[in-house]
Amino acid sequence: GEAFGPDRQYKVEAAIGRGVFSSVFKCRCAKDSRDHAIKFIRSNTMMRRAAEKEVEMYRRLAKSAADADSEGARYLINLSGVQTFEHQGHLCFVFDLMRCDLRAALQKYGQGAGLPLVALVQYVRQMFLGLRALRSMKVIHADLKPDNMLMTVNKAEIQICDFGSAMDVSEQVRTAYCQPRYYRAPEIILGLPYDTQIDVWSAGTTVFELATGRILFTAKTNNQMLRQMVYACGGFPRRMALDGDFSRKHFNANGDLLSKDPDSITGLPDVVQAQPQVRPAKPVQALLQTALGPPGGKVDKDTHERQVAQLGEVISQCLQVDPAARSTPDQVLELPLFKKKR
């Protein structure tokens, strides 16, 4: 309960969340009589360096996002005033207090299923407007998932948050472990050149999850991830199968996907050529329709089926395994789901 921060203006009211790198607290500010969320970065050199990089990214976005795309910038976290200060060796970030992240919203309002379609369509549109703003500034978020989208207190809007992994397109490093695994784009796994389109892939998997309450790709390894992608999204172009820095870990010289599951006795990878597959075994749209089922309550059946089909189209456009064929945020926003029915 003791006051801290510049001019001792903040008092901790409650813990909001605790992660590996930081803890977040709800704090009351004596100066503006408002509640804020303050993120305390763990006190060690590596985390400190990462946090300073994150601050630089917030400042860059605050400086240029509104000019680059004023509509989209609204859906990026707290860019109007990124405040930081030191407290007992911890770097602290001050943010506007939000209601909750979308993973918590799924648990609270989705009750094990997805979010209501009316709210979901609004949030998905806002997410793509935010991604459009990032693309216009050549910024890759690289950590897009329901946990990193926050709902405003009135539930009307969401904002993309946590730019701790964000980078300029020119900064890319080839590593097969960029992005969280369930939301990881295929070009990352294969060690191919990448850009802001990796965020569109993550957005597609996120939309599926927000709609159904289920994670789309749940593999334990990158190799299993590729096989799940082929099942739902179809086969890989030959150049992707052969040209990536890590392609030969997963494909043979003919471009056939290899299955590498650990042997149950030795634990070593048991390499088997997977069945060549061009078309998806069960396309994303079918997976979505199965998960959502018929409409509940008083929802009109035709309206429900139309919206589910349009939502499936959004997800499908985001989950093209070839980033060149994947829709950009601009293109996604032109899809029928976001057009008001005349």
C-alpha positions as CSV (number, residue, x, y, z in Angstrom):
1,G,0.0,0.0,0.0
2,E,3.0,2.4,0.1
3,A,3.2,5.1,-2.5
4,F,5.9,4.8,-5.2
5,G,6.9,6.1,-8.6
6,P,7.5,9.7,-9.8
7,D,6.3,12.1,-7.0
8,R,5.1,9.0,-5.2
9,Q,1.9,9.2,-7.2
10,Y,1.0,5.4,-7.4
11,K,-0.4,3.0,-4.9
12,V,-0.8,-0.8,-5.6
13,E,-4.4,-1.9,-5.3
14,A,-4.3,-5.5,-6.7
15,A,-2.2,-8.0,-8.6
16,I,-3.4,-8.5,-12.2
17,G,-1.0,-11.0,-13.6
18,R,2.4,-12.6,-13.2
19,G,4.6,-14.0,-15.9
20,V,8.2,-15.2,-16.5
21,F,9.5,-11.7,-17.4
22,S,7.2,-9.4,-15.4
23,S,4.4,-8.8,-13.0
24,V,1.4,-6.5,-13.6
25,F,-0.5,-4.6,-10.8
26,K,-3.6,-2.4,-10.8
27,C,-2.4,0.9,-9.3
28,R,-4.2,4.1,-8.3
29,C,-2.7,7.4,-9.4
30,A,-3.1,10.3,-7.0
31,K,-2.5,12.8,-9.7
32,D,-5.4,11.9,-12.1
33,S,-7.5,9.8,-9.6
34,R,-7.5,7.0,-12.2
35,D,-6.6,3.3,-12.1
36,H,-3.6,2.2,-14.3
37,A,-1.9,-1.1,-15.0
38,I,1.8,-1.0,-14.1
39,K,4.1,-3.7,-15.5
40,F,7.2,-4.4,-13.3
41,I,10.0,-6.0,-15.3
42,R,12.1,-8.7,-13.5
43,S,15.4,-7.3,-12.3
44,N,18.0,-9.0,-14.4
45,T,20.3,-7.9,-17.3
46,M,18.7,-9.9,-20.1
47,M,15.1,-8.9,-19.2
48,R,16.2,-5.3,-18.7
49,R,17.7,-5.2,-22.2
50,A,14.6,-6.7,-23.7
51,A,12.4,-4.3,-21.8
52,E,14.4,-1.3,-23.0
53,K,14.0,-2.6,-26.6
54,E,10.2,-2.8,-25.9
55,V,10.1,0.8,-24.7
56,E,11.9,1.9,-27.9
57,M,9.3,0.2,-29.9
58,Y,6.4,1.8,-28.0
59,R,8.0,5.2,-28.5
60,R,8.5,4.5,-32.2
61,L,4.8,3.5,-32.5
62,A,3.6,6.5,-30.4
63,K,5.6,8.8,-32.7
64,S,4.5,7.5,-36.1
65,A,1.5,5.1,-35.9
66,A,-1.2,7.8,-36.0
67,D,0.5,9.4,-39.1
68,A,0.9,6.0,-40.8
69,D,-2.6,4.8,-40.1
70,S,-4.7,6.8,-37.6
71,E,-7.7,4.4,-37.8
72,G,-5.5,1.4,-37.1
73,A,-3.3,3.0,-34.5
74,R,-6.3,3.2,-32.2
75,Y,-6.1,-0.6,-31.7
76,L,-2.5,-0.6,-30.6
77,I,-2.0,-0.3,-26.8
78,N,-1.7,3.0,-25.1
79,L,0.4,4.8,-27.7
80,S,-0.7,8.3,-26.6
81,G,1.7,8.4,-23.6
82,V,4.2,5.6,-22.8
83,Q,5.4,6.4,-19.3
84,T,8.3,4.5,-17.7
85,F,10.1,4.9,-14.5
86,E,12.5,3.0,-12.1
87,H,11.4,1.4,-8.8
88,Q,13.9,-0.5,-6.7
89,G,15.9,-1.7,-9.7
90,H,12.8,-2.6,-11.7
91,L,11.9,-0.9,-15.0
92,C,8.1,-0.1,-14.8
93,F,5.7,0.7,-17.7
94,V,2.4,2.5,-17.1
95,F,-0.6,1.5,-19.2
96,D,-4.3,2.4,-19.3
97,L,-6.2,-0.2,-17.2
98,M,-8.1,-2.6,-19.4
99,R,-10.8,-5.1,-18.5
100,C,-9.0,-8.3,-19.4
101,D,-7.1,-10.1,-22.2
102,L,-9.0,-12.1,-24.8
103,R,-7.9,-15.5,-23.3
104,A,-9.5,-14.5,-20.0
105,A,-12.6,-13.2,-22.0
106,L,-12.9,-16.6,-23.7
107,Q,-13.0,-18.3,-20.3
108,K,-15.4,-15.7,-18.8
109,Y,-17.8,-14.9,-21.6
110,G,-17.3,-17.8,-23.9
111,Q,-17.8,-20.5,-21.2
112,G,-15.7,-23.1,-23.0
113,A,-17.0,-22.2,-26.4
114,G,-16.1,-19.1,-28.5
115,L,-17.0,-15.5,-28.0
116,P,-20.5,-14.4,-29.3
117,L,-20.3,-13.8,-33.1
118,V,-21.5,-10.2,-33.0
119,A,-18.7,-9.1,-30.6
120,L,-16.2,-11.4,-32.3
121,V,-16.6,-9.8,-35.7
122,Q,-16.0,-6.4,-34.2
123,Y,-12.8,-7.5,-32.3
124,V,-11.5,-9.3,-35.4
125,R,-11.9,-6.2,-37.5
126,Q,-10.1,-4.1,-34.9
127,M,-7.3,-6.6,-34.8
128,F,-6.8,-6.4,-38.5
129,L,-6.9,-2.6,-38.4
130,G,-4.1,-2.7,-35.8
131,L,-2.1,-5.1,-38.0
132,R,-2.6,-2.8,-41.0
133,A,-1.1,0.0,-39.0
134,L,1.9,-2.2,-38.0
135,R,2.4,-3.3,-41.6
136,S,2.4,0.3,-42.8
137,M,5.3,1.0,-40.4
138,K,7.1,-2.3,-41.3
139,V,6.8,-3.6,-37.8
140,I,6.3,-7.3,-37.0
141,H,4.6,-8.0,-33.7
142,A,5.7,-11.7,-33.6
143,D,3.7,-12.6,-30.5
144,L,0.1,-12.2,-31.6
145,K,-2.3,-14.5,-29.6
146,P,-5.4,-14.0,-27.5
147,D,-3.3,-13.2,-24.4
148,N,-1.8,-10.2,-26.1
149,M,-5.1,-8.5,-27.1
150,L,-6.8,-6.5,-24.3
151,M,-10.4,-5.6,-24.0
152,T,-11.4,-2.1,-22.9
153,V,-13.3,-1.6,-19.7
154,N,-16.6,-1.0,-21.7
155,K,-15.9,-4.2,-23.8
156,A,-16.4,-2.1,-27.0
157,E,-12.8,-2.4,-28.3
158,I,-9.6,-4.4,-28.2
159,Q,-6.0,-3.3,-28.4
160,I,-3.0,-5.3,-29.4
161,C,-0.4,-5.2,-26.6
162,D,3.0,-6.7,-25.5
163,F,5.5,-5.5,-28.1
164,G,8.4,-7.3,-26.3
165,S,9.1,-9.5,-29.3
166,A,8.3,-6.9,-31.9
167,M,10.9,-6.0,-34.5
168,D,11.4,-4.0,-37.7
169,V,11.1,-6.1,-40.9
170,S,14.8,-5.4,-41.5
171,E,15.8,-6.9,-38.2
172,Q,14.6,-10.5,-38.9
173,V,16.8,-13.3,-37.6
174,R,16.3,-16.9,-38.9
175,T,15.2,-19.0,-36.0
176,A,12.7,-21.8,-36.0
177,Y,11.4,-20.6,-32.6
178,C,10.2,-17.1,-33.3
179,Q,6.5,-16.7,-32.3
180,P,4.7,-19.0,-29.8
181,R,4.5,-22.5,-31.3
182,Y,0.7,-22.8,-31.6
183,Y,0.6,-19.4,-33.5
184,R,3.9,-19.9,-35.5
185,A,3.9,-19.3,-39.2
186,P,5.2,-22.1,-41.5
187,E,7.9,-19.8,-43.0
188,I,9.4,-19.4,-39.5
189,I,9.5,-23.2,-39.0
190,L,11.2,-23.7,-42.4
191,G,13.7,-20.8,-42.0
192,L,12.5,-18.8,-45.0
193,P,12.5,-15.0,-45.4
194,Y,9.6,-13.5,-43.5
195,D,7.8,-10.2,-42.9
196,T,4.6,-8.8,-41.3
197,Q,2.7,-11.7,-43.0
198,I,3.7,-14.0,-40.0
199,D,1.3,-11.9,-37.9
200,V,-1.5,-12.5,-40.4
201,W,-0.9,-16.3,-39.9
202,S,-1.1,-15.9,-36.1
203,A,-4.2,-13.8,-36.6
204,G,-5.9,-16.6,-38.5
205,T,-5.2,-19.1,-35.7
206,T,-6.3,-16.6,-33.1
207,V,-9.6,-15.9,-34.9
208,F,-10.3,-19.7,-35.0
209,E,-9.6,-19.9,-31.3
210,L,-11.8,-16.9,-30.4
211,A,-14.6,-18.3,-32.5
212,T,-14.5,-21.8,-31.1
213,G,-12.7,-21.7,-27.7
214,R,-10.3,-24.3,-29.2
215,I,-6.6,-23.9,-30.2
216,L,-6.3,-24.9,-33.9
217,F,-2.8,-26.3,-34.0
218,T,-1.7,-28.0,-30.8
219,A,1.4,-30.0,-31.8
220,K,4.3,-30.5,-29.5
221,T,7.1,-30.1,-32.2
222,N,7.6,-28.0,-35.3
223,N,7.4,-31.1,-37.4
224,Q,4.0,-32.1,-36.0
225,M,2.9,-28.4,-36.5
226,L,3.7,-28.8,-40.3
227,R,1.7,-32.0,-40.5
228,Q,-1.3,-30.3,-38.8
229,M,-1.0,-27.4,-41.2
230,V,-1.1,-29.7,-44.2
231,Y,-4.1,-31.5,-42.8
232,A,-6.1,-28.2,-42.4
233,C,-4.5,-25.9,-45.0
234,G,-3.1,-28.1,-47.8
235,G,0.4,-29.0,-49.1
236,F,3.5,-26.8,-49.3
237,P,4.9,-25.3,-52.6
238,R,8.0,-27.1,-53.6
239,R,10.2,-24.0,-53.2
240,M,9.1,-23.7,-49.5
241,A,9.8,-27.4,-49.0
242,L,13.3,-27.2,-50.4
243,D,14.6,-23.6,-50.0
244,G,14.4,-22.8,-46.3
245,D,17.3,-22.9,-43.9
246,F,15.5,-25.7,-41.9
247,S,13.4,-27.2,-44.8
248,R,15.5,-30.4,-45.0
249,K,14.7,-31.2,-41.4
250,H,11.1,-31.7,-42.5
251,F,11.1,-32.5,-46.2
252,N,13.1,-35.0,-48.4
253,A,14.8,-34.0,-51.6
254,N,11.6,-34.5,-53.6
255,G,9.7,-32.0,-51.4
256,D,7.8,-34.8,-49.5
257,L,6.9,-34.0,-45.9
258,L,8.6,-36.3,-43.4
259,S,7.0,-37.5,-40.2
260,K,9.4,-37.3,-37.2
261,D,7.7,-38.6,-34.1
262,P,9.9,-39.9,-31.2
263,D,10.2,-43.7,-31.0
264,S,8.2,-44.8,-27.9
265,I,11.2,-46.9,-26.7
266,T,14.4,-45.0,-27.7
267,G,12.9,-41.5,-27.7
268,L,14.8,-40.8,-31.0
269,P,13.0,-39.4,-34.0
270,D,11.4,-42.2,-36.1
271,V,11.5,-40.8,-39.6
272,V,8.7,-41.8,-42.0
273,Q,7.7,-40.2,-45.3
274,A,4.2,-38.7,-44.8
275,Q,1.6,-39.2,-47.5
276,P,1.9,-36.6,-50.2
277,Q,-0.9,-34.2,-49.9
278,V,-2.0,-31.2,-52.0
279,R,-5.5,-30.5,-50.8
280,P,-6.4,-30.2,-47.1
281,A,-7.9,-33.4,-45.6
282,K,-10.3,-31.3,-43.5
283,P,-10.2,-27.6,-44.5
284,V,-10.3,-24.9,-41.9
285,Q,-13.9,-23.9,-42.9
286,A,-15.1,-27.5,-42.2
287,L,-13.2,-27.6,-38.9
288,L,-14.9,-24.2,-37.9
289,Q,-18.4,-25.4,-38.9
290,T,-18.0,-28.6,-36.9
291,A,-16.8,-26.7,-33.9
292,L,-19.5,-24.1,-34.0
293,G,-22.4,-26.3,-34.9
294,P,-26.0,-25.0,-35.3
295,P,-27.0,-21.6,-33.9
296,G,-28.2,-21.3,-30.3
297,G,-31.2,-19.4,-28.9
298,K,-33.1,-17.0,-31.2
299,V,-30.3,-16.6,-33.8
300,D,-31.6,-16.8,-37.4
301,K,-30.2,-20.0,-39.0
302,D,-29.4,-18.4,-42.4
303,T,-27.7,-15.4,-40.8
304,H,-25.6,-17.8,-38.6
305,E,-24.6,-20.0,-41.5
306,R,-23.6,-17.0,-43.6
307,Q,-21.5,-15.5,-40.8
308,V,-19.8,-18.8,-40.1
309,A,-19.0,-19.2,-43.8
310,Q,-17.6,-15.6,-43.9
311,L,-15.6,-16.2,-40.8
312,G,-14.2,-19.3,-42.3
313,E,-13.2,-17.4,-45.4
314,V,-11.2,-14.9,-43.2
315,I,-9.4,-17.7,-41.4
316,S,-8.7,-19.5,-44.6
317,Q,-7.2,-16.4,-46.3
318,C,-4.9,-15.9,-43.3
319,L,-3.8,-19.5,-43.2
320,Q,-2.4,-19.8,-46.7
321,V,0.9,-21.7,-46.1
322,D,2.6,-19.7,-48.8
323,P,3.0,-16.1,-47.4
324,A,2.8,-14.7,-51.0
325,A,-0.7,-16.2,-51.3
326,R,-1.8,-15.1,-47.8
327,S,-4.0,-12.0,-47.6
328,T,-2.6,-8.8,-46.2
329,P,-4.5,-7.0,-43.4
330,D,-5.9,-4.6,-46.0
331,Q,-7.2,-7.5,-48.1
332,V,-8.7,-9.3,-45.1
333,L,-10.6,-6.1,-44.2
334,E,-12.2,-6.1,-47.7
335,L,-13.8,-9.6,-47.1
336,P,-17.6,-9.9,-46.9
337,L,-17.5,-10.5,-43.1
338,F,-16.7,-6.9,-42.5
339,K,-19.0,-5.4,-45.0
340,K,-22.4,-4.2,-43.7
341,K,-25.2,-6.2,-45.3
342,R,-27.1,-3.8,-47.5
